Amino acid sequence: MFTWEPSDQFTADLAIDVQKRNGTTAETAILQFEPTAPVATLWGIFVGTAANPAAVVNTNPRRSGSTGPNIDDNKTFGLGLTMEYDLGSTTLKSISAVRTLDAEFGRDGDGTPNAFVHTNNKVVQQQYSQELQLIGKSFDGRLDWVGGVYYFNELAKDTNDVRLAEGLFAALEALPAAVLPLVPGSVCPGPFPPNVCAGGVGNPFNTGLDLDFDIYNKVRAESYAIFGSGTFALTDQFNVTAGLRYTDENKDYFLDHSRVNSGAAIIPPTTVTDSWSALSPKFSLDYQAGENTLLYPSVARGFKSGGFNGRPTSQGAVDSYAPEFVWSYEAGIKTSFADRRVLLSMAAFMYDYQDMQLTSVRADAFGNLLLVTENAGTANINGFEAEVQAMVTDNFVVDASLGLLDAKYDQLNAGATVTTNLRLARTPDFTMSLGGEYTFEVSDDFDLTVRGDYSYRSSQALDPANTAILIQDGYGLLGGRITLTPQDANWEVAIYGKNLTDELYLVGGLTVLDSFGTVEGSYGLPSEWGIATKLKF
């Protein structure tokens, strides 16, 4: 971070961040395997053996038999420049930012040495944003206002090597004739299929089971916005805030997808475009009920951009999905008491979603992956949250939080793949945390802080389809930290532990039971111990 102040009116702050990480793929386990699924059956007959199944359910979730791609590397760069110029009655502010990403992620999704589900992604992304603000006060300082414009430009490229049921296409080509009916009732009497039959050299129906894909996507996005907001002090205790933002977005999507072995095009070079616009208003009140108590209600409309289904597997699937909108309503209180030794905040909220975007991973009968984002319909999320921090003594501080959620679908759009009786993904009904820390003066020069914390979340569904094995039961995590801090220095060193009870819990997963016959899951990290240092300069 660098600051330049050439005059009393002008200030410039430059921030630069660089990060490089070389890692391995997050641990993935096969939670369920159905060998009778269509692709699993075909692969087992023509490529694998009974002793070498397509996938194996992990008996030890901390171990995997995977031998495929295992990489998770990324490099990021960011540069931000904030400039302010005092014009007297107003301030002109410019915020410029550039970010780049270069990442590679490979994974083996079958849990075995087989080349049944392998993918390798390379992503290059760059973005630029520019915001101009004019900030001022009016009406004898009773109105604080800001107005401005915003621009955003992004270019992202995705190269994805997908290798699914590898060897199946070659095995079909090696068959003497068209002997494999792909649709019940198909007749396969000769070397070329009169109906829908695979097998035999050059049979066009073999192509549908060439599941090794080369995928290239490129997305360019531009966003423009104009906004304004103001807070007016009706009295010394009572403020009203209103704001409005207009956003206009344009996206171009280029894609080129092909099958590796047959050379057939899944999606020939194609460009699609779409644009969306939205108004996002906000209105809130705040009332200073006492010296240490603030009451507030607020209402706002949020906007999540539309986009494109990133990896369609047929020309007809090249389509865009609409933006998601949400009206959020919130009322709360922030207060302190006991001579500000206790801080308490509580809020009740309601989110009303329209055209909620849901993303799922599916496959058709031939194993073609369908990564689909759909506008499912409307949904409501009602909740309550509270946080408290108490200084029991000058050396002992405790903190706690509580969260309650009631989430459900309301009305679904035609063709939605979810039903109203399903749970919204990742919405536990109950969450809580409890922590405390005590600081000892171990000498005239050093303090030692001992902290423990516990968090809990109730049962939740990890995918929109509520796959049974991807319903994670409630679980709690215990952590601790011991920190040594010099009283008059700018550094610290700490020993920490996370998930001290080695809790086993799922954090994500996907299912393709109806084609590949697998349900994958990713577990949270096991017990972790480490040393952390911090230096301030």
N, C-alpha and C positions, 0 to 999 in steps of 0.2 A: 504494500500500500504506500503510495507516494502522494504528498500534498504540496501544491504550489499556491502561494498567496502573494502575487506581485503587487496587489493594492488592497485597500480596505473594501473595495467593491467586488473584487473578483477572486474566486477560489476554484481550484481544479484538483480533483482527487482521481488518481489512476490506480486501479487494482488489477493485478495479474495473478492468475493461478494456473499451474501445470500439474497434471497427475498422470502417472503411468502405472498400470497394474498388470502383472502377469500372473494368471491363476489357472485353476482347473475348474471344470464344470461342476455345478452344484450337484450334490449327491441325489441320484434318482433311483427309485426302487419300483419293481413291478409288484403291484398290490394284488392284481387279479389277472388271470390268463384263461381265455376260452379257446382251446385248440380247434374247436369246431367252427369258429368264425371263418367267413369265406376266404380271406387272404391267408390267414394262418393255415387253413386246411390245404389250400393249393400249394403254398410254400412247403408245407410238411410233406406232401406227396411227391413233388417234383424236385425239390432242392434239399430239404432237411431229412432227418431220420427220426425215428421214435426216440433214440437216445440223444438227439440233438434238436430239441424242440425250438420253435421260433422264439419263445420267451419262457422265463422261469420265475415263478413267484419267489420273492426274496424271503427266505426264512430268517435271515439276519439283516434287518433293515440298515445296519451300519456297514454292510459289505455288499459288493456288487461284482458280478462276473463280466461286466462290460469291458470290451477291448477296443471300442470305436473311438471317434473323435472325443478329445478330452481337453478342451482349451477354453479359457475365458480371459481374454486379454483386451485391454482398452487403453487408449491414450486420449486425454482431453486437454484442451487449452481454452482459457477464457481471458478476456480483456474487457475491462469496464472503465469508462471515463465519465465522470460526473462533473459538470461545470455549473457554477452559479454566478450570476451577475446582479448586483443590487442596483436597481433602477431608481431607488428612492421610495416611492410609494408601493412599488411592486418588485418582485424578484423573478428573473428569467432563469430557468433551470434546464439544462440539457443532460440527458442520460443516454449514453451510447454503449453498446455491448456487442462483442463478437465472441462466438463459441464454436469450437470444432470438436469432432469426435471421430476416432478411428478405432473400430472394435472388431474382434473376431470371437465367435462363440460356437463351439462344436459340442455335440451331445450324442450319446448312444442311448436310445430309448427302449431297448429290448432287454437289457439286463443280462445278456449272454455274450459269448464271443462271436455270435452270428452277425451278419450284415442284414438284419431284418428291419431295424429302424435306426438310421443314422442321418444326421443333418449337420451342416456346417454353414454358418452365416458369417458374412463379412459386411460390415456397415460403415459407410463414410457419411458424415453429416456436418454441415456447416450452417450457421445462422447469424443474422445481423439484426439488431433492433435499434431504433432511434425514437426517443421520446422528448418532446419539448413541452415544458410547463410554464405557465405564468401564474405566480402565486401572489396573493395580496390580501389586504384588509380593507373593509369599507364600513360606512355607517358608524364612525367613531370607534372603530375596532370591534364592533359587535358581530360583524360578519367576516369569517375566515373563508376564503374561496380559492379554488384552483381550477384552471382550465388548460386544455392541451390537446395535442395530437400525438399519434403513435403509429409507427411503421415497423413491420416485421417481415423478414425474408428468410426462407429456409430452403436448402437443397439437401436431399437425403438419397443415398443410393444403397441398395440392398442386393447383394449377390448371395444366393442360397443354393448350396449343393445338397439335394435331397436323395437319399438312397434308401428305398423301401423295398422289402422282399427281393433283395438283390439275387439275381440268378434265375428268377422266375421266367422272364421273357426269353432268355436263351434256352431254357428247358422246353418251353412251348414251341419255339422254332425247331427244336431237335426232334419233335414228335413226327411220326410218319404221315399223319393226316390230321384233319380237323375232327378231334374225338372228344373235345371237352365242351359240353353245352353250358353256355353262360346264362341262359334264361330257361327256367323250367319249361319242358315241353319241346325244346329245340331238337331238331333232327340233324344228326351228323353222319351222313352216309358216305361222304367222299372226301377227296383231298381239299375241296373248298366248301365252306359252310353255306348251305342253302338258307339256314336260319341264323342263329347267333351262336357260333361254335368256334372255339379257339384250338390252336394246334396246327402244326405243319408249316413248312418254310413259306414265308411271304403272306401268310394269312393275315388280313388286315385286322381281324379281331384280336390278334395277339397284342396289338399296339395298346389296347386298353389296359393291359396288364403289364405294360412297361412302366414301372413305378419309380424309375430313377429319373429325377427331374433336375434340369438346370433352370434356375429361376433368377431373373433380373428385374428389379423394380427401381424406378426413379420417381421421386415426388418433389415437386417444387410448390411451395406455399407462400402466398403473400397475404398480409393482413394489414388493414388500415383501420384506424379508430380515431374518433373525436370524443372528448369527454369533458365533463364539468361537474364540480361538486362544491357545496358550500355549507358551512355550519353557522347558524345564526343564534346568538344568545338572546332569547326572549327576556330572561331575567338573569341575575347572577347565578342562579341554580339550575335554570331550565334552558336546554339547547335543542334545536331542531336541525337535522342534517338531511339534505336531499342531493341526489346525484343522478346523472344520466350518461350512459356511454353508448355510442353507436359503433358497431363493428361490421366491417365488410371484408370477407375472405374469399380468395380465389386459389384453387389448387389444380395443378396439372399432374396427371399420373401416366407415366410411360411404363409399359411392361412387355417383356419378351420371355416366354416360358416354353421350354421344349423337353421332349423325352430323350434321354441320353442314348439308349441302345437302338431304338428304331429311327431316331432322328426326326420323328413327327413333331409338329408344332402343337403345343397345348393352347397357347395364345401367341399368335404371330405378333410382330412388333405393332403395338397398338397404343394410342394416346387417347385418354379421356380427360375431360375437364368438368369442373363444377364450381359453383360459387354459392355462398350463403351470406346473409346479413342478419343482424339482430340488434334490438334495443335492450339495454340492461339497466333498468332503473334501480335506485336504492333510496330508502327512506328510513330514518331512525330518530328516536327521541332519547335524551338522557337527562336525568334529574338527580341533582346532588341533594339527596334527602338529609344528609348530615355531613359533618366534617369528614367522616370516613366511610360514607355509604353512597354508592352510585346505583341508580336503577335505570334500566334501558329496555325498550322494545325496538325491533328492527324488522324490516322486510326488504328483500332484494330478489332480483331475478338473475340467475346465472345462465351462461351459454357455453356449451361444449361443442366445438366445431364438428361438422360433418367430415366425411372422408371416404376412402375407397377400401373395399375388401382386398387386402394386400396380396393374397396368393390364390386367386381363383384358378380353377382347373378346367374351365370350359369357357368358350367365348361368351356364352349367355350369362356367365357369372360375373363378368366385368361390369361392375355397377358401383354406384356410390350409395352411402347411407346418409340419412338426414341428421342435422344437429340435435343434440339433447338439451332440453331446457329444464330448469328447476326454479321454482319459487321457494325461497327459504324464509321462514318466520321464526324469530327468536326473541325471547324475553328473559332478562336475567338481572342479577344483583352481584355487585362487587363491594365487599366491605372488609373492615378491619376493626378489631377491638382489643381489649386488654393492653392498652397503650401500644397498639400496632404490633403486638407480639403474635397475634393470630390473624391470618389473612384467609378470607373465605370468598369463593366465587361460585355461583350456581346459575344454571341456565336451562330453560326448557325450549325445545325447538321442534319444528315440523318442516320436512322437505317434501315438496310436491313435484314429482318428476313427470315430464311429458316426453314422449319418444325416447325413453331410456335406452341407451346403447348397451347391448350385451354381446360379448365376444365368446365364441365357443369353437372348439376344435372337433371336427367330425370327419367322417369318410363315407364315400358312397360304396356301393356293392363291389366295385372294382378296385377299391383301395385308394382312389383319388382323395387326397386330403382336402377338406373343406374348412378353411379358416374364415369364419363368417362373423361379421359384426352386423347385428340387426337392430332395428328400432322396435323394441318389444311392445311398448305401450306406456301406460302410466303406472306409477308406483308411489307409495307414501312411506315415509320414514319419520316416525315420531320418537322423541328421545328426551332424556334428561341427563345432565352431567354436573358434577360438583367437584371442586378441588379445595383442599384446606392445607395450610402450612402453619405450624405452631412452634414458636420458640419456647420450649418448656423451661429451659434455663439459658444462660448466655452461651453454654457449651453444647446444649442438647436441642436438636431440631427434628421434628417429625413432620411427615407430609402424607397425604392420602388422597385418592381420587375414586370416583364412582361414576359409572356410565350405564344407562338403561336405554334399550332400543326396542322399538316395535316396527318391523319392516315388512311390507307386503305389497304384492302386485294389486293393482286396482282394476284397470281395464286393459286388455291386450289387443294389439293390432292383428288384423287378419294375417294368418301365416306364421304367427309367432311360434317359436319352438319351445316356449315355456308355458306353464299353466298357472292359474291363480293360486293353486294350492301349494306351489313350490315356494321354498324360502329364497329370499334374495341372497346371493353369494356374499360371504364374508361380512355378515351382519349378526354378531353374537348378541343375544338378548341382554347379557350382563357382563360388565368388565369392572375391575377394581385394581387398585394398587395401594401398597402401604410401604413406607420407608422411614428410616430414621438414621441420623448420624450424630456422633459425639466427638468433640474435638478436645484432645488433651494437649496441654503444654508440657512437652517432654523435656524442654530445657529453655533457657533464656533465648535461644536462637531458633528452635524448631517447634512446630505444631504437628500433631498426628491426628488425623481424622479417620474414624472407623464408621463405615456405612453399610447398612443392610437394606435390601428392598425385595418385595414380593409382589408379583402381579398375577392376575387371574382373568381368564376370559371363558365364557360358557360355550356350549356347543355351537358350531357354525358349519354351513355348507361351503365347500371350497370351489364348486363349479355351479353354473346356472342350472344344469340338469339335475342337481342334487343326487348325483351318483352315490349309492349307499356307502360304498367303501371310502368315499371322499367326504363323508360327514365326520368332522373332527369333534370328538367329545371335549368337554371342558377340561382345562389344564391350567396349572400354575407354574411359574418360574421364580426361582430364588437366586438372588445375586448378592455380591458383597464387594467392598472396596476398602483398602487401607491406603491413605495418602499422607506422605510426608512433605511438609511445606515449610521452607524457611520464612521467618517472620518479616525479613527485610530484603527478600530476593524475588526474582521474577521467574522462578522455575519450581517444578514439583515433580515427584516421582510416586508412582502408585502401583500396588499389586491388586489385581482384580480377579474376580471369578464370576462366570455367568452360567446359568442353568446348573446350579450346584448339585441338584438332586438327579441330574441326568434324565430329565423328562423327555419322553419320546412323543413327538407331536408332528402332525403334518402341517405344512405351510402352503402347499399348492398341489395341483395334480391335473391330469387330463385323461379322458377316456375315449378309446376307439374300439370298444367292445364289439360293435356291430360289423367291423371289417377286419381289423388286425387282431382283435381279441384281447387287447391289453388295457389295463388301467395303470397309469404311472402316478407316482406320488413323490413329493420332495419333502424331506423331514427337516425340522429345525436343527440347529447345531447342537451337538452333545455338550457335556460339561466342558467348559473352556476356562483356562487360567492364563494369565499374562501379566506383563509389566508394561506400564505406560508412562511416558514422560511428557512434560509440557514445558515449553520455553516461550516467554513473552518478550517481544522486543519491538 
